[in-house]
Amino acid sequence: MEMVILIMKKISVLIVDDLLFMRTAIKEILVHNGMTIAGEAENGLRAVQLYKTNKPDIVLMDITMPVMNGIKALNRIMQLDRQANVIMCSALGQSRYIIESIRLGAKDFVIKPFKAERILSSIKKVLDIDA
């Protein structure tokens, strides 16, 4: 019965990217697939603040951002909540960041540019949803 509740629950996602067009594109994918947006942040510092306030099910976070990058924000979020579900997003050629992100607790990594299916499959994998 508990698994049915998890699947039926709307998934809330915090979108973190310094580029508005990327946040908008990700938001369209998520909303179109029945998820709710727990917030949008343009830098890592704002992401940490929104995580504390909104407690999203998933965080989709870019690495390269002003004020506080995604690696530092991931570290802070994991200090707040060791169970946080963070999926990092970044461009090709950032393999050292992938390794660092996973070491810090990121649950998955999506390479930009990405297709909608990749974002959705990553969310399903991280939340252990079969559908």
N, C-alpha and C positions, 0 to 999 in steps of 0.2 A: 504493500500500500504506500509506503514512503516513497518509492521510486516513481509511482504515478503522480504523486504530489509535486515532485521535483520537475518532471517533464511538463506538467500543466502550468507550473508557475511561470510567469513572464520573466524573462531573463533581462536583468538591467546591466547596461554597459556604460562605462566611462571611457570616452574617446579623448585621447591625448595626442595632439600633433600641432606644431606651430603653424602649419599651413591650413588656412580656412577651407580651401577647396578639397583637401584630403579629409578633413573632419566631415565636411558635407557629403562627400562620396561614401565614406564609411557609414555615416548616419543613414543615408538612403538604403544601403544594403541591409543594415540591421533592422530598421523600421519595416521595410518591405517583408522581412522574414519574421515579423511578430515580436521583436525585442523592443524594450524601452531604453531610452537614453537617460542615464543617471547623471549626465553632465558632460560638458566639453571643456577641455583645458588647452591652452596654447603654450604651456610650459610645464616643467616638472614640479615647480613649487605649487602652482595652482592645482595640479593633479593630486598632490599629497593632501592639500586642503579639502578638495572635493571628495577624495576617498574617505577621509575622516567623517565628513558630514553625511555623505550619501550611501556609503557601504555597498558599492555595486557588486554584482555577481562576477563580473569580468572587467578587466582594464585592458584596453588596446592602446599601447603606448609607443610612440616614436622614440628614437634614441637621440637624434640630433635636434636640440631645441635650445632657445635662449633661456636665460635666468638660471635654470637648473636642467641639466640633461636627463634623458630617460634612465640612464644607469643609476644616477644619484637618487632620482625619484623612486625607482624600483627598490633600492636599498632602504629608503625611508618607509615606503609602504610595507615592505616585508618586516621591518622593525615594529610597525604598528599592528600587523596582522600576518602571522606566519602562514595562515591558510589562504592568503590573498591569491586570486587567480589572475595573473598578469601575463598577457601575450605581448611580446615586444615586436615592433615593426621597424624595419630599416632597409636601406638600399643595399644592393650587392656590394661585395668588397668590405664588409664590416664583420668578418668572421671573429675577430678578437672580441667584439662586443657581444656576439652571439654566445660565446663561451662564458664571458663575464656575466651576462644576463642569466644564463642557466645556473651558474654557480651561486648567484644571489637569490635565486628562487623563482625566476620566470618559468611558467609552465610550457610555453611554446614560443616560436619565433617565426614571423612571417616576413618574407622578403618582398620589398617594393620593386617594381609595380606588381600588384597582386590582383588576382581575379576574385570575384565575390565568393566563389565556391571555396577558395583557400581560407578566407576569413571564417566562413561558416563552419567548415570542417574542423578548423582549429578550436573554435568555441565549443563545438560538440565534443571533441576529444578531451578538452580540458575539463568540461563539466560532466564527462562520462555519459553522454546522451546518445542512444543508439539511432534515433530517428533521423 
